[in-house]
């Protein structure tokens, strides 16, 4: 992919960024609904991916932003695919040993990001799932010092997902919330109690109810995003 280097100017709404490319003002789509105010600071270097889709309102997508000498990926939906690929390629030992893996599984009134299972054949050729596991993925871009925090903006939807995982765990399924740190400086993780106490408290309750928490990170370059197969420590207490 050929990225275009630009300078961030401002973000008039959560979907759009105004940028400067060699003295020309352009607008770019921001694929992240978080505030990202610590990252998207006027004058910051960003990297845009151009689009040839004539139906798009913007010609560019803001993919990376420079922060403290490192590239941070703002493509939040890409986190799901990165984790999916890492599971499929056996890079996450905690989620190994499953023969079936799929993106997005609807259960109850929620759609969970990743579904894992093994299948066994019973009588009359009936195939039934066993060892079912539901994984909800959250991309993390906010890093304070070297501590990654989520969310960077209050998320009712995120709390809803956690409550769904608690329900699934109580029904006998394996339930996992997976935080993918997309800022290379993040070496530990803590929920953002100051920003979203409801999500933070719900995450703590989820863990107490048996929902597993996994934290990993990526290394980002303009040539690609690389999943690092080393789990990151987390702390659920208030700072």
Number of C-alpha atoms within 10 A of each C-alpha: 8 10 17 15 18 23 22 26 19 15 20 9 11 14 14 18 22 19 26 18 15 9 9 8 13 16 21 22 21 23 18 19 14 20 16 15 12 12 20 20 16 14 13 15 20 24 22 23 17 16 12 9 10 8 8 10 10 17 17 22 23 27 23 23 24 16 19 8 9 15 23 27 28 25 18 21 13 15 23 21 15 17 25 20 15 19 20 17 10 14 16 20 12 11 16 14 13 18 10 13 16 12 14 16 14 11 11 8 7 13 16 18 21 22 21 23 19 15 14 11 10 9 6 6 8 8 11 11 12 13 13 16 20 24 27 22 26 21 24 26 28 27 24 12 10 14 18 29 22 26 25 22 15 18 15 11 10 20 18 14 20 23 18 21 28 24 17 19 20 14 9 11 17 20 26 25 22 20 24 25 31 28 26 20 24 22 19 20 25 19 25 24 18 13 16 18 15 17 25 23 18 18 24 18 16 23 19 11 14 15 26 18 18 20 21 22 27 22 18 18 13 12 9 9 16 13 20 14 14 13 15 17 14 18 12 16 12 12 9
